[in-house]
Amino acid sequence: MTFIGPDMLQALRRCSARQPVTRDATAFDIVLQQSPFSLRRYHLPDRQPGGKPLLLVYSTVNRPDLLDLSPRRSMLRRLLEAGHDVYLVDWGRPLSADCLLDLDDYVEDFLGRVVRRLRPLNQDQPLNAIGICQGGIFLSCYAALHPEAIGRLVNMAVPLNPPASPHGLGHLAATWQSTAPADGNIPGPALSAAFTALKPTDLMIRRYASLPEVTGNDEALDDFLHLEAWMYDCPDQPAALFNQFVEGIYQQGALLSGDLRIADRQVNLAAIRARVLSITAESDHLVPPDVTTGLERLLRPEQYTSHCLPGGHLGLFTGGRQGRAAVQHIVDWLR
């Protein structure tokens, strides 16, 4: 006896037949590597990379293929087509031995190596960079500690000020109790389950209810499967980094208060010289627009611009209408 209807059963069979789904639709080369992170340089088959380097820094929590789900739904590809020489930091999959890695390592060491690699390619001029979610925290900290290094900074859904407004992820972070790094990394599957629990009806019921409707369209089905593969692929997190991020930034709001220290230096966001563009989504349940604010009060008015788009969190990055609008706004602003 089965409770799955014939349409859903057929849809599941089609999903199974199209496995495994491809990851990373756009070609890239690894130009710098130090476990667990690497630096990718992207290129299109019909043209050589060119233009000024544009650095993208993604979150450690998920894999960066969200930005490159398919050729027609790829933020990375649209940036390449706009003439940018696109580089992306892939934070990789930390091992148990990486449990002591913290903000000092990710910001001052790893990100510092990346910037020093790219600036000579930009005639030693300040780099343009895009920070996505947690990656924007890393970039903002680096831009504050090294003001000469970053010229233009795009923050996409970056939680600079989580205590500013009640939200699901903030409530979840408030329950976190620090664990000793020696106990091991934070398991990725546990984080994936926690994110799903923030919107259980949408992610566990509504998302699958329409599956039979898309199985007759290979492109739509592949879009579904690509996003499904990404959504539940959370790498383990270095325990030291995770504790710092949740306790310092989410629970205490240390980034905007000036209480955060990296490599024994105070992170003072008012020291940022870069021009900053903040892009948010009106219905973002993970990083609501309110929790991205605060930096504008520390910078000169001409330094800071913000733009809020309709839609949710993932739509900013997945290459649909909302994502295309976000990329176009970035390209116009950088130009």
Contacts in CASP RR format, 6 or more apart in sequence:
PFRMAT RR
TARGET T0000
AUTHOR 0000-0000-0000
METHOD contacts of the structure
MODEL  1
MTFIGPDMLQALRRCSARQPVTRDATAFDIVLQQSPFSLRRYHLPDRQPG
GKPLLLVYSTVNRPDLLDLSPRRSMLRRLLEAGHDVYLVDWGRPLSADCL
LDLDDYVEDFLGRVVRRLRPLNQDQPLNAIGICQGGIFLSCYAALHPEAI
GRLVNMAVPLNPPASPHGLGHLAATWQSTAPADGNIPGPALSAAFTALKP
TDLMIRRYASLPEVTGNDEALDDFLHLEAWMYDCPDQPAALFNQFVEGIY
QQGALLSGDLRIADRQVNLAAIRARVLSITAESDHLVPPDVTTGLERLLR
PEQYTSHCLPGGHLGLFTGGRQGRAAVQHIVDWLR
2 9 0 8 1.000
4 12 0 8 1.000
7 212 0 8 1.000
8 211 0 8 1.000
8 212 0 8 1.000
10 212 0 8 1.000
10 215 0 8 1.000
11 211 0 8 1.000
11 212 0 8 1.000
11 214 0 8 1.000
11 215 0 8 1.000
12 211 0 8 1.000
14 215 0 8 1.000
14 216 0 8 1.000
14 221 0 8 1.000
15 211 0 8 1.000
15 215 0 8 1.000
15 221 0 8 1.000
15 224 0 8 1.000
15 225 0 8 1.000
18 218 0 8 1.000
18 221 0 8 1.000
18 222 0 8 1.000
18 225 0 8 1.000
19 225 0 8 1.000
21 222 0 8 1.000
21 225 0 8 1.000
21 226 0 8 1.000
21 228 0 8 1.000
21 229 0 8 1.000
22 226 0 8 1.000
23 63 0 8 1.000
23 65 0 8 1.000
23 226 0 8 1.000
23 229 0 8 1.000
24 65 0 8 1.000
24 68 0 8 1.000
25 68 0 8 1.000
25 69 0 8 1.000
25 70 0 8 1.000
25 71 0 8 1.000
25 74 0 8 1.000
25 77 0 8 1.000
26 42 0 8 1.000
26 43 0 8 1.000
26 44 0 8 1.000
26 68 0 8 1.000
26 71 0 8 1.000
26 74 0 8 1.000
26 76 0 8 1.000
26 77 0 8 1.000
26 80 0 8 1.000
27 42 0 8 1.000
27 43 0 8 1.000
27 44 0 8 1.000
27 45 0 8 1.000
28 40 0 8 1.000
28 41 0 8 1.000
28 42 0 8 1.000
28 43 0 8 1.000
28 88 0 8 1.000
29 40 0 8 1.000
29 41 0 8 1.000
29 43 0 8 1.000
30 38 0 8 1.000
30 39 0 8 1.000
30 40 0 8 1.000
31 39 0 8 1.000
31 40 0 8 1.000
31 41 0 8 1.000
31 87 0 8 1.000
31 117 0 8 1.000
32 38 0 8 1.000
32 39 0 8 1.000
32 113 0 8 1.000
32 114 0 8 1.000
32 117 0 8 1.000
33 39 0 8 1.000
34 110 0 8 1.000
34 113 0 8 1.000
35 95 0 8 1.000
35 98 0 8 1.000
36 91 0 8 1.000
36 92 0 8 1.000
36 93 0 8 1.000
36 94 0 8 1.000
36 95 0 8 1.000
36 98 0 8 1.000
36 101 0 8 1.000
37 89 0 8 1.000
37 90 0 8 1.000
37 91 0 8 1.000
37 92 0 8 1.000
37 110 0 8 1.000
38 89 0 8 1.000
38 90 0 8 1.000
38 92 0 8 1.000
39 87 0 8 1.000
39 88 0 8 1.000
39 89 0 8 1.000
39 90 0 8 1.000
39 114 0 8 1.000
39 117 0 8 1.000
40 87 0 8 1.000
40 88 0 8 1.000
40 89 0 8 1.000
40 90 0 8 1.000
41 49 0 8 1.000
41 85 0 8 1.000
41 86 0 8 1.000
41 87 0 8 1.000
42 49 0 8 1.000
42 76 0 8 1.000
42 77 0 8 1.000
42 80 0 8 1.000
42 86 0 8 1.000
42 87 0 8 1.000
42 88 0 8 1.000
43 49 0 8 1.000
43 80 0 8 1.000
44 77 0 8 1.000
44 80 0 8 1.000
44 81 0 8 1.000
49 80 0 8 1.000
49 85 0 8 1.000
49 86 0 8 1.000
50 83 0 8 1.000
50 84 0 8 1.000
50 85 0 8 1.000
51 83 0 8 1.000
51 84 0 8 1.000
51 85 0 8 1.000
52 84 0 8 1.000
52 85 0 8 1.000
52 122 0 8 1.000
52 128 0 8 1.000
53 85 0 8 1.000
53 87 0 8 1.000
53 118 0 8 1.000
53 121 0 8 1.000
53 122 0 8 1.000
53 127 0 8 1.000
53 128 0 8 1.000
54 79 0 8 1.000
54 84 0 8 1.000
54 85 0 8 1.000
54 86 0 8 1.000
54 87 0 8 1.000
54 128 0 8 1.000
54 129 0 8 1.000
54 130 0 8 1.000
54 334 0 8 1.000
55 87 0 8 1.000
55 88 0 8 1.000
55 89 0 8 1.000
55 114 0 8 1.000
55 115 0 8 1.000
55 118 0 8 1.000
55 127 0 8 1.000
55 128 0 8 1.000
55 129 0 8 1.000
55 130 0 8 1.000
56 64 0 8 1.000
56 67 0 8 1.000
56 76 0 8 1.000
56 79 0 8 1.000
56 86 0 8 1.000
56 87 0 8 1.000
56 88 0 8 1.000
56 89 0 8 1.000
56 129 0 8 1.000
56 130 0 8 1.000
56 131 0 8 1.000
56 132 0 8 1.000
57 88 0 8 1.000
57 89 0 8 1.000
57 111 0 8 1.000
57 129 0 8 1.000
57 130 0 8 1.000
57 131 0 8 1.000
57 132 0 8 1.000
57 135 0 8 1.000
57 136 0 8 1.000
57 138 0 8 1.000
57 139 0 8 1.000
58 64 0 8 1.000
58 66 0 8 1.000
58 67 0 8 1.000
58 88 0 8 1.000
58 89 0 8 1.000
58 90 0 8 1.000
58 91 0 8 1.000
58 131 0 8 1.000
58 132 0 8 1.000
58 133 0 8 1.000
58 135 0 8 1.000
59 91 0 8 1.000
59 132 0 8 1.000
59 133 0 8 1.000
59 134 0 8 1.000
59 135 0 8 1.000
60 91 0 8 1.000
60 92 0 8 1.000
60 94 0 8 1.000
60 106 0 8 1.000
60 134 0 8 1.000
60 135 0 8 1.000
60 235 0 8 1.000
60 237 0 8 1.000
60 241 0 8 1.000
61 133 0 8 1.000
61 134 0 8 1.000
61 191 0 8 1.000
61 234 0 8 1.000
61 235 0 8 1.000
61 237 0 8 1.000
62 230 0 8 1.000
62 231 0 8 1.000
62 233 0 8 1.000
62 234 0 8 1.000
62 235 0 8 1.000
63 90 0 8 1.000
63 92 0 8 1.000
63 230 0 8 1.000
63 233 0 8 1.000
63 235 0 8 1.000
64 88 0 8 1.000
64 90 0 8 1.000
65 226 0 8 1.000
65 230 0 8 1.000
66 227 0 8 1.000
66 230 0 8 1.000
66 314 0 8 1.000
66 317 0 8 1.000
66 318 0 8 1.000
67 74 0 8 1.000
67 75 0 8 1.000
67 76 0 8 1.000
67 88 0 8 1.000
67 132 0 8 1.000
67 317 0 8 1.000
68 74 0 8 1.000
68 75 0 8 1.000
68 76 0 8 1.000
68 77 0 8 1.000
69 223 0 8 1.000
69 226 0 8 1.000
69 227 0 8 1.000
69 230 0 8 1.000
69 318 0 8 1.000
69 319 0 8 1.000
70 219 0 8 1.000
70 222 0 8 1.000
70 223 0 8 1.000
70 226 0 8 1.000
71 77 0 8 1.000
72 219 0 8 1.000
72 319 0 8 1.000
73 223 0 8 1.000
73 226 0 8 1.000
73 318 0 8 1.000
73 319 0 8 1.000
73 320 0 8 1.000
74 319 0 8 1.000
75 317 0 8 1.000
75 318 0 8 1.000
75 319 0 8 1.000
75 323 0 8 1.000
75 326 0 8 1.000
75 327 0 8 1.000
76 86 0 8 1.000
76 88 0 8 1.000
78 319 0 8 1.000
78 324 0 8 1.000
78 327 0 8 1.000
78 331 0 8 1.000
79 86 0 8 1.000
79 327 0 8 1.000
79 330 0 8 1.000
79 331 0 8 1.000
80 86 0 8 1.000
82 327 0 8 1.000
82 331 0 8 1.000
84 331 0 8 1.000
84 334 0 8 1.000
85 121 0 8 1.000
87 114 0 8 1.000
87 118 0 8 1.000
89 110 0 8 1.000
89 111 0 8 1.000
89 114 0 8 1.000
91 106 0 8 1.000
91 235 0 8 1.000
92 235 0 8 1.000
93 235 0 8 1.000
93 236 0 8 1.000
94 101 0 8 1.000
94 185 0 8 1.000
94 235 0 8 1.000
94 236 0 8 1.000
94 237 0 8 1.000
94 238 0 8 1.000
95 185 0 8 1.000
96 184 0 8 1.000
96 185 0 8 1.000
98 185 0 8 1.000
98 238 0 8 1.000
99 181 0 8 1.000
99 182 0 8 1.000
99 183 0 8 1.000
99 184 0 8 1.000
99 185 0 8 1.000
99 238 0 8 1.000
99 239 0 8 1.000
99 240 0 8 1.000
100 181 0 8 1.000
100 238 0 8 1.000
100 239 0 8 1.000
100 240 0 8 1.000
101 238 0 8 1.000
101 240 0 8 1.000
101 241 0 8 1.000
102 238 0 8 1.000
102 240 0 8 1.000
102 241 0 8 1.000
102 244 0 8 1.000
103 138 0 8 1.000
103 141 0 8 1.000
103 241 0 8 1.000
103 244 0 8 1.000
103 245 0 8 1.000
103 260 0 8 1.000
103 262 0 8 1.000
104 262 0 8 1.000
104 263 0 8 1.000
105 241 0 8 1.000
106 138 0 8 1.000
106 241 0 8 1.000
107 138 0 8 1.000
107 141 0 8 1.000
107 142 0 8 1.000
107 145 0 8 1.000
107 262 0 8 1.000
107 263 0 8 1.000
108 142 0 8 1.000
108 145 0 8 1.000
108 262 0 8 1.000
108 263 0 8 1.000
111 138 0 8 1.000
111 139 0 8 1.000
111 142 0 8 1.000
112 142 0 8 1.000
112 146 0 8 1.000
115 127 0 8 1.000
115 142 0 8 1.000
115 146 0 8 1.000
115 149 0 8 1.000
115 150 0 8 1.000
118 127 0 8 1.000
119 125 0 8 1.000
119 126 0 8 1.000
119 127 0 8 1.000
119 149 0 8 1.000
125 151 0 8 1.000
126 148 0 8 1.000
126 149 0 8 1.000
126 150 0 8 1.000
126 151 0 8 1.000
126 152 0 8 1.000
126 273 0 8 1.000
126 274 0 8 1.000
127 149 0 8 1.000
127 150 0 8 1.000
127 151 0 8 1.000
128 150 0 8 1.000
128 151 0 8 1.000
128 152 0 8 1.000
128 153 0 8 1.000
128 154 0 8 1.000
128 334 0 8 1.000
129 139 0 8 1.000
129 143 0 8 1.000
129 150 0 8 1.000
129 151 0 8 1.000
129 152 0 8 1.000
129 153 0 8 1.000
129 154 0 8 1.000
130 153 0 8 1.000
130 154 0 8 1.000
130 156 0 8 1.000
130 330 0 8 1.000
131 138 0 8 1.000
131 139 0 8 1.000
131 153 0 8 1.000
131 154 0 8 1.000
131 155 0 8 1.000
131 156 0 8 1.000
131 158 0 8 1.000
132 156 0 8 1.000
132 157 0 8 1.000
132 158 0 8 1.000
132 317 0 8 1.000
133 156 0 8 1.000
133 157 0 8 1.000
133 158 0 8 1.000
133 159 0 8 1.000
133 286 0 8 1.000
133 287 0 8 1.000
134 158 0 8 1.000
134 159 0 8 1.000
134 245 0 8 1.000
135 158 0 8 1.000
136 155 0 8 1.000
136 156 0 8 1.000
136 158 0 8 1.000
137 158 0 8 1.000
137 159 0 8 1.000
137 160 0 8 1.000
137 245 0 8 1.000
137 249 0 8 1.000
137 255 0 8 1.000
139 150 0 8 1.000
139 153 0 8 1.000
139 155 0 8 1.000
140 153 0 8 1.000
140 155 0 8 1.000
140 158 0 8 1.000
140 160 0 8 1.000
140 255 0 8 1.000
140 269 0 8 1.000
140 272 0 8 1.000
140 295 0 8 1.000
141 255 0 8 1.000
141 260 0 8 1.000
141 262 0 8 1.000
141 267 0 8 1.000
142 149 0 8 1.000
142 150 0 8 1.000
143 149 0 8 1.000
143 150 0 8 1.000
143 153 0 8 1.000
143 272 0 8 1.000
143 273 0 8 1.000
143 274 0 8 1.000
144 267 0 8 1.000
144 268 0 8 1.000
144 269 0 8 1.000
144 270 0 8 1.000
144 271 0 8 1.000
144 272 0 8 1.000
145 262 0 8 1.000
145 263 0 8 1.000
145 265 0 8 1.000
145 267 0 8 1.000
145 271 0 8 1.000
147 271 0 8 1.000
147 272 0 8 1.000
147 273 0 8 1.000
147 274 0 8 1.000
148 273 0 8 1.000
150 272 0 8 1.000
150 273 0 8 1.000
150 274 0 8 1.000
151 273 0 8 1.000
151 274 0 8 1.000
151 275 0 8 1.000
152 274 0 8 1.000
152 275 0 8 1.000
152 276 0 8 1.000
152 277 0 8 1.000
152 333 0 8 1.000
152 334 0 8 1.000
153 272 0 8 1.000
153 274 0 8 1.000
153 275 0 8 1.000
153 276 0 8 1.000
153 277 0 8 1.000
154 276 0 8 1.000
154 277 0 8 1.000
154 278 0 8 1.000
154 279 0 8 1.000
154 330 0 8 1.000
154 333 0 8 1.000
154 334 0 8 1.000
155 276 0 8 1.000
155 277 0 8 1.000
155 278 0 8 1.000
155 279 0 8 1.000
155 292 0 8 1.000
155 295 0 8 1.000
156 279 0 8 1.000
156 280 0 8 1.000
156 316 0 8 1.000
156 317 0 8 1.000
156 326 0 8 1.000
157 279 0 8 1.000
157 280 0 8 1.000
157 281 0 8 1.000
157 284 0 8 1.000
157 286 0 8 1.000
157 287 0 8 1.000
157 292 0 8 1.000
157 313 0 8 1.000
157 316 0 8 1.000
158 278 0 8 1.000
158 287 0 8 1.000
158 292 0 8 1.000
159 169 0 8 1.000
159 249 0 8 1.000
159 250 0 8 1.000
159 287 0 8 1.000
159 291 0 8 1.000
159 292 0 8 1.000
160 255 0 8 1.000
160 256 0 8 1.000
160 269 0 8 1.000
160 291 0 8 1.000
160 292 0 8 1.000
160 293 0 8 1.000
160 294 0 8 1.000
160 295 0 8 1.000
161 253 0 8 1.000
161 255 0 8 1.000
161 256 0 8 1.000
161 290 0 8 1.000
161 291 0 8 1.000
161 292 0 8 1.000
161 293 0 8 1.000
161 294 0 8 1.000
162 169 0 8 1.000
162 170 0 8 1.000
162 173 0 8 1.000
162 249 0 8 1.000
162 250 0 8 1.000
162 253 0 8 1.000
162 291 0 8 1.000
163 250 0 8 1.000
163 251 0 8 1.000
163 252 0 8 1.000
163 253 0 8 1.000
163 291 0 8 1.000
164 290 0 8 1.000
164 291 0 8 1.000
164 293 0 8 1.000
164 294 0 8 1.000
165 288 0 8 1.000
165 290 0 8 1.000
165 291 0 8 1.000
167 285 0 8 1.000
167 286 0 8 1.000
167 287 0 8 1.000
167 288 0 8 1.000
167 290 0 8 1.000
167 291 0 8 1.000
168 198 0 8 1.000
168 285 0 8 1.000
168 286 0 8 1.000
169 198 0 8 1.000
169 250 0 8 1.000
169 285 0 8 1.000
169 286 0 8 1.000
169 287 0 8 1.000
170 250 0 8 1.000
172 194 0 8 1.000
172 197 0 8 1.000
172 198 0 8 1.000
173 246 0 8 1.000
173 250 0 8 1.000
173 251 0 8 1.000
174 250 0 8 1.000
174 251 0 8 1.000
176 246 0 8 1.000
176 247 0 8 1.000
176 250 0 8 1.000
176 251 0 8 1.000
178 243 0 8 1.000
178 247 0 8 1.000
179 186 0 8 1.000
179 239 0 8 1.000
179 243 0 8 1.000
180 239 0 8 1.000
181 238 0 8 1.000
181 239 0 8 1.000
181 240 0 8 1.000
181 243 0 8 1.000
183 239 0 8 1.000
184 239 0 8 1.000
185 236 0 8 1.000
185 237 0 8 1.000
185 238 0 8 1.000
185 239 0 8 1.000
185 242 0 8 1.000
186 236 0 8 1.000
186 237 0 8 1.000
186 238 0 8 1.000
186 239 0 8 1.000
186 242 0 8 1.000
187 236 0 8 1.000
188 234 0 8 1.000
188 235 0 8 1.000
188 236 0 8 1.000
188 237 0 8 1.000
189 232 0 8 1.000
189 234 0 8 1.000
191 234 0 8 1.000
191 237 0 8 1.000
192 231 0 8 1.000
192 232 0 8 1.000
192 233 0 8 1.000
192 234 0 8 1.000
195 234 0 8 1.000
195 286 0 8 1.000
196 203 0 8 1.000
196 204 0 8 1.000
198 285 0 8 1.000
198 286 0 8 1.000
199 285 0 8 1.000
203 231 0 8 1.000
211 224 0 8 1.000
214 220 0 8 1.000
214 221 0 8 1.000
214 223 0 8 1.000
214 224 0 8 1.000
215 221 0 8 1.000
227 314 0 8 1.000
227 318 0 8 1.000
248 254 0 8 1.000
248 255 0 8 1.000
248 259 0 8 1.000
248 260 0 8 1.000
249 255 0 8 1.000
249 260 0 8 1.000
252 259 0 8 1.000
253 259 0 8 1.000
254 260 0 8 1.000
255 267 0 8 1.000
255 269 0 8 1.000
256 269 0 8 1.000
256 294 0 8 1.000
256 295 0 8 1.000
256 298 0 8 1.000
258 266 0 8 1.000
258 267 0 8 1.000
258 268 0 8 1.000
258 269 0 8 1.000
260 266 0 8 1.000
260 267 0 8 1.000
261 267 0 8 1.000
269 295 0 8 1.000
269 298 0 8 1.000
269 299 0 8 1.000
270 298 0 8 1.000
270 299 0 8 1.000
272 295 0 8 1.000
272 298 0 8 1.000
272 299 0 8 1.000
272 303 0 8 1.000
273 303 0 8 1.000
274 303 0 8 1.000
275 302 0 8 1.000
275 303 0 8 1.000
275 304 0 8 1.000
275 305 0 8 1.000
276 295 0 8 1.000
276 299 0 8 1.000
276 303 0 8 1.000
276 304 0 8 1.000
276 305 0 8 1.000
277 305 0 8 1.000
277 306 0 8 1.000
277 307 0 8 1.000
277 329 0 8 1.000
277 330 0 8 1.000
277 333 0 8 1.000
278 292 0 8 1.000
278 295 0 8 1.000
278 296 0 8 1.000
278 304 0 8 1.000
278 305 0 8 1.000
278 306 0 8 1.000
278 307 0 8 1.000
279 306 0 8 1.000
279 307 0 8 1.000
279 308 0 8 1.000
279 309 0 8 1.000
279 316 0 8 1.000
279 326 0 8 1.000
279 329 0 8 1.000
279 330 0 8 1.000
280 287 0 8 1.000
280 288 0 8 1.000
280 289 0 8 1.000
280 292 0 8 1.000
280 306 0 8 1.000
280 307 0 8 1.000
280 308 0 8 1.000
280 309 0 8 1.000
281 289 0 8 1.000
281 308 0 8 1.000
281 309 0 8 1.000
281 310 0 8 1.000
281 311 0 8 1.000
281 312 0 8 1.000
281 313 0 8 1.000
281 315 0 8 1.000
281 316 0 8 1.000
281 322 0 8 1.000
282 289 0 8 1.000
282 308 0 8 1.000
282 309 0 8 1.000
282 310 0 8 1.000
282 311 0 8 1.000
282 312 0 8 1.000
283 310 0 8 1.000
283 311 0 8 1.000
283 312 0 8 1.000
284 311 0 8 1.000
284 312 0 8 1.000
284 313 0 8 1.000
284 316 0 8 1.000
285 312 0 8 1.000
285 313 0 8 1.000
286 313 0 8 1.000
287 313 0 8 1.000
289 308 0 8 1.000
295 304 0 8 1.000
296 304 0 8 1.000
296 306 0 8 1.000
305 333 0 8 1.000
307 329 0 8 1.000
309 316 0 8 1.000
309 322 0 8 1.000
309 323 0 8 1.000
309 325 0 8 1.000
309 326 0 8 1.000
309 329 0 8 1.000
310 322 0 8 1.000
311 322 0 8 1.000
312 322 0 8 1.000
315 322 0 8 1.000
315 323 0 8 1.000
316 322 0 8 1.000
316 323 0 8 1.000
316 326 0 8 1.000
317 323 0 8 1.000
317 326 0 8 1.000
319 327 0 8 1.000
END
